[in-house]
Amino acid sequence: MKTILVTGAAGFIGFHLCKKLLDLGHKVIGLDNINGYYSVQLKLDRLKELGVEEVFEGHLVSSHTYEDKFQFIKLNLENRNELPRLFEKFDFNVVCNLAAQAGVRYSIENPEVYVDSNIVGFLNLLECMRQHKVKKLVYASSSSVYGNNSKVPFETSDSVDQPISLYAATKKSNELMAYTYSHLYDLQIIGLRFFTVYGPWGRPDMAMFLFTDAILKNKPIKVFNNGNLSRDFTYVDDIVEGVQKTILQNQPSQNNYSLYNIGNGSPVKLLDFIKAIETITGKTAKKQMFPMQPGDVAQTWADTSDFKKDFNYEPNTDIKKGVVSFVEWYRKYYL
Ligand SMILES: NC(=O)c1ccc[n+]([C@@H]2O[C@H](COP(=O)([O-])OP(=O)(O)OC[C@H]3O[C@@H](n4cnc5c(N)ncnc54)[C@H](O)[C@@H]3O)[C@@H](O)[C@H]2O)c1
């Protein structure tokens, strides 16, 4: 049994990961600042699913369902006074950093929060690990680091020196900082570039949610780049399966630092994605066509061969199955 710190535990992927690790019998400490980037209620409801009924700034709360196996703390990663106390209290075997200010478009309007959460917060975590001799870190990077890479599928050996949003630039910075800490302090670090994650309890700022919500309410949907976009949509259970393997298994390579793509490996055209939602909901989308948005990329497609080889990773949820699960959850939660 391991003791694992999961940051971003009230977030979409963090919530699913905590549940998985707890069901496998591990002890999990969840951390999140529960910011208002999107519905705070949705974040609190995810925590309720994990047995956490109430949260108090800076205080650890135990889960009703998992008891002391799951404890949650509402805390900012930027808090340089309180974060080290958490590392004094627990002897973490692994840290998994999923907390971040996500979203490409929001980073155009709100650059500061990306630097605060994604760079200052990430540095604080690395420093706590160094000082408290926690040897293993798994952290979320993003397919957005590939920017306008035209060569597909995207491989981790491709150049990622031209991020086209500040969000992407902070994720690339994380990869560089992580490398430096693994080199200087002998930390084992695995970076994972996630590709468009969707599924139940998903984020309200993402296409899956926005489209389903609008289609069910007979409202128009905004389709960017006139629909000429494709994404390597990856179902959340497949992502979580991959993340838990990197947390629980030993690093296969000799190197302390490794970086992988984690995606479905099969891009879906945006218009086909919309069609899948139309089929499941039995409604027709009212599409409003818009030009490309600043910071957005035309396509993403993960080459996951390294991850398959090293961690025996095999995503097995196709888009039709995944959309059914999302729409079912959406109806149950909102309607
Ligand atoms: N969902 C995707 O498609 C996707 C794709 C690529 C990368 N990622 C990355 O995966 C990770 C998880 O993404 P998600 O979709 O679950 O996002 P999310 O926004 O649902 O979860 C992130 C959580 O981190 C918390 N948080 C943000 N800043 C914080 C801070 N400074 N201190 C403490 N908590 C903070 C937020 O309150 C939120 O609950 C993020 O790092 C994100 O950048 C996600």
The ligand as an SDF file (V2000), in Angstrom:
LIG
                    3D

 44 48  0  0  0  0  0  0  0  0999 V2000
   -8.7780   17.4870  -19.4140 N   0  0  0  0  0  0  0  0  0  0  0  0
   -7.9530   17.5040  -20.4420 C   0  0  0  0  0  0  0  0  0  0  0  0
   -8.3470   17.2960  -21.6060 O   0  0  0  0  0  0  0  0  0  0  0  0
   -6.4830   17.7660  -20.2450 C   0  0  0  0  0  0  0  0  0  0  0  0
   -5.6350   17.7260  -21.3910 C   0  0  0  0  0  0  0  0  0  0  0  0
   -4.2830   17.9640  -21.2020 C   0  0  0  0  0  0  0  0  0  0  0  0
   -3.7790   18.2160  -19.9490 C   0  0  0  0  0  0  0  0  0  0  0  0
   -4.6070   18.2660  -18.8700 N   0  0  0  0  0  0  0  0  0  0  0  0
   -4.0270   18.5320  -17.5630 C   0  0  0  0  0  0  0  0  0  0  0  0
   -4.4710   17.5340  -16.6640 O   0  0  0  0  0  0  0  0  0  0  0  0
   -4.5970   18.0870  -15.3580 C   0  0  0  0  0  0  0  0  0  0  0  0
   -6.0060   17.8470  -14.8190 C   0  0  0  0  0  0  0  0  0  0  0  0
   -6.9270   18.4370  -15.7290 O   0  0  0  0  0  0  0  0  0  0  0  0
   -8.5020   18.4380  -15.4910 P   0  0  0  0  0  0  0  0  0  0  0  0
   -9.1350   18.3460  -16.8230 O   0  0  0  0  0  0  0  0  0  0  0  0
   -8.8390   17.4880  -14.4270 O   0  0  0  0  0  0  0  0  0  0  0  0
   -8.6780   19.9350  -14.9890 O   0  0  0  0  0  0  0  0  0  0  0  0
   -9.5370   20.5320  -13.7530 P   0  0  0  0  0  0  0  0  0  0  0  0
   -9.5130   22.0030  -13.9280 O   0  0  0  0  0  0  0  0  0  0  0  0
  -10.8510   19.8520  -13.6810 O   0  0  0  0  0  0  0  0  0  0  0  0
   -8.6690   20.1060  -12.4920 O   0  0  0  0  0  0  0  0  0  0  0  0
   -7.5850   20.8570  -11.9970 C   0  0  0  0  0  0  0  0  0  0  0  0
   -7.8540   21.1480  -10.5390 C   0  0  0  0  0  0  0  0  0  0  0  0
   -6.7210   21.8360  -10.0170 O   0  0  0  0  0  0  0  0  0  0  0  0
   -7.1920   22.8120   -9.0910 C   0  0  0  0  0  0  0  0  0  0  0  0
   -6.1710   23.8700   -9.0110 N   0  0  0  0  0  0  0  0  0  0  0  0
   -5.8690   24.7750   -9.9800 C   0  0  0  0  0  0  0  0  0  0  0  0
   -4.8850   25.5890   -9.5450 N   0  0  0  0  0  0  0  0  0  0  0  0
   -4.5500   25.1780   -8.3120 C   0  0  0  0  0  0  0  0  0  0  0  0
   -3.6060   25.6210   -7.3450 C   0  0  0  0  0  0  0  0  0  0  0  0
   -2.8200   26.6550   -7.5980 N   0  0  0  0  0  0  0  0  0  0  0  0
   -3.5280   24.9730   -6.1600 N   0  0  0  0  0  0  0  0  0  0  0  0
   -4.3500   23.9160   -5.8910 C   0  0  0  0  0  0  0  0  0  0  0  0
   -5.2770   23.4630   -6.7660 N   0  0  0  0  0  0  0  0  0  0  0  0
   -5.3680   24.0770   -7.9570 C   0  0  0  0  0  0  0  0  0  0  0  0
   -8.5220   23.3020   -9.6410 C   0  0  0  0  0  0  0  0  0  0  0  0
   -9.3720   23.8030   -8.6420 O   0  0  0  0  0  0  0  0  0  0  0  0
   -9.0750   22.0370  -10.3050 C   0  0  0  0  0  0  0  0  0  0  0  0
  -10.0100   21.3850   -9.4650 O   0  0  0  0  0  0  0  0  0  0  0  0
   -4.2460   19.5600  -15.4960 C   0  0  0  0  0  0  0  0  0  0  0  0
   -2.8770   19.7010  -15.1640 O   0  0  0  0  0  0  0  0  0  0  0  0
   -4.4580   19.8460  -16.9530 C   0  0  0  0  0  0  0  0  0  0  0  0
   -3.6750   20.9200  -17.3930 O   0  0  0  0  0  0  0  0  0  0  0  0
   -5.9610   18.0450  -18.9900 C   0  0  0  0  0  0  0  0  0  0  0  0
  1  2  1  0
  2  3  2  0
  2  4  1  0
  4  5  1  0
  4 44  2  0
  5  6  2  0
  6  7  1  0
  7  8  2  0
  8  9  1  0
  8 44  1  0
  9 10  1  0
  9 42  1  0
 10 11  1  0
 11 12  1  0
 11 40  1  0
 12 13  1  0
 13 14  1  0
 14 15  2  0
 14 16  1  0
 14 17  1  0
 17 18  1  0
 18 19  2  0
 18 20  1  0
 18 21  1  0
 21 22  1  0
 22 23  1  0
 23 24  1  0
 23 38  1  0
 24 25  1  0
 25 26  1  0
 25 36  1  0
 26 27  1  0
 26 35  1  0
 27 28  2  0
 28 29  1  0
 29 30  1  0
 29 35  2  0
 30 31  1  0
 30 32  2  0
 32 33  1  0
 33 34  2  0
 34 35  1  0
 36 37  1  0
 36 38  1  0
 38 39  1  0
 40 41  1  0
 40 42  1  0
 42 43  1  0
M  CHG  2   8   1  16  -1
M  END
$$$$
